[in-house]
């Protein structure tokens, strides 16, 4: 039971990490088209948070 649960958690972490990575890349492209103002700064902060979360999820999926 524990093996399947652990495998399922890793699969969920991998899919979450991939989705967050794609969202981060798309957000970076959007940031390039924003003018230099507060909205761009907020979008950059959000992209950084998405990127950090993606790295943590992917790291969790590959941990033994």
C-alpha positions in Angstrom: 0.0 0.0 0.0 2.8 2.4 0.9 4.6 1.7 -2.3 1.7 2.7 -4.5 1.0 5.8 -2.4 4.6 6.8 -2.7 4.6 6.2 -6.4 1.4 8.2 -6.8 2.9 11.1 -4.8 5.9 11.1 -7.1 3.8 11.1 -10.2 1.6 14.0 -8.8 4.8 15.9 -8.0 6.2 15.4 -11.4 3.1 16.5 -13.2 2.7 19.5 -10.9 6.3 20.4 -11.5 5.9 20.2 -15.3 2.8 22.3 -15.3 4.5 24.9 -13.1 7.5 24.9 -15.4 5.4 25.5 -18.4 3.4 28.3 -16.6 6.7 29.9 -15.6 8.0 29.9 -19.2 4.8 31.4 -20.5 4.7 34.0 -17.8 8.3 35.0 -18.7 7.2 35.6 -22.3 4.3 37.7 -21.1 6.7 39.7 -18.9 8.7 40.6 -22.0 5.7 42.4 -23.5 4.7 44.4 -20.4 5.9 48.0 -20.1 8.4 48.8 -17.4 6.1 49.5 -14.4 4.7 48.0 -11.3 2.7 45.3 -13.2 6.0 44.0 -14.7 7.5 43.8 -11.2 4.6 41.9 -9.8 4.6 39.5 -12.8 8.3 38.9 -12.2 7.7 38.1 -8.6 5.0 35.7 -9.5 7.2 34.0 -12.1 9.9 33.6 -9.5 7.4 32.0 -7.1 6.2 29.7 -9.8 9.7 28.8 -10.7 10.7 28.0 -7.1 7.5 25.9 -6.6 8.3 24.0 -9.9 11.8 23.2 -8.8 10.6 22.0 -5.4 7.9 19.8 -7.0 10.4 18.3 -9.5 13.0 17.7 -6.8 10.4 15.9 -4.7 9.5 13.7 -7.7 13.1 12.6 -8.2 14.0 12.0 -4.5 14.4 8.4 -3.7 
